[in-house]
Amino acid sequence: MTTQRSHPTRNDAPSQAQAQQQHGQARRTLLVALGLGAAAAGAWFGLRRQSPTEGSLAAASGQAASDAAVASSSASADAASAAMVAGDVLQAGFWAQQFDTPAGGSLTLAHLKGKPVLLNFWATWCPPCVKEMPELDRFHTEFGPKGWQVLGLAIDGPTPVKEFLAKVPVGFGIGLAGFGGTELAQALGNAAGGLPFSLLIDAQGRVRHRKMGATDFDELAGWAREITP
């Protein structure tokens, strides 16, 4: 007599139906989460398109302030230039300028009014300026007796100017314009702001010649003879 043995059923492993059911629930949960995320992202981008952020508002405000500052600076430069020269005629704002001297005194441009003037902007740290100083001094020596005035405005500090003049003395007047002298030179037509910069002014207060860059005695003498032969 044969005895049949029955195999016990394992209850610890999920059936195939249960596995499919769990997989379906996980898929539905993932789709819901993705849908919510997409909705949230769409709402966020919608809000960004409808109203500017604080950062964009600040950027716009900063740009407006920058544009206003540039416009104000340009207007100030135009006003300063108009106060100094109209066409080629020097105005009251120019003749009212006053400068300290290396010796400790002061000079005003009003003392030069009514005379032909060679005005030179220079600095001790400018090699072409240093090179042309003897040329300017020679012009002063030869044309001073004919009524010409020479003035050098140093865009520099007092100490280096004093030390330079101790080594290279000149007979014409020197004024300490400081770095603010750059603005005066620009108002008189030196748009590039370079040095040296020279102007030849006739007795009627008209600018007859301008030059940015080194000059020499022969060039200056030729200019002067055009005005006062």
Buried (B, 14 or more C-beta within 10 A) or exposed (E): EEEEEEEEEEEEEEEEEEEEEEEEEEEEEEEEEEEEEEEEEEEEEEEEEEEEEEEEEEEEEEEEEEEEEEEEEEEEEEEBBEBBBEEBEBBEBBBEBEBBBBEEEEBEBEEBBEEBBBBBBBBBEBEEBBEBBEBBBBBBBBBEEEEBBBBBBBBBBBEEBBEBBEEEEBEBBBBBBBEEBBBBBBBBBBEEEBBBBBBBBBBEBBBBBBBBEBBBBEBBBEBBEEBEE
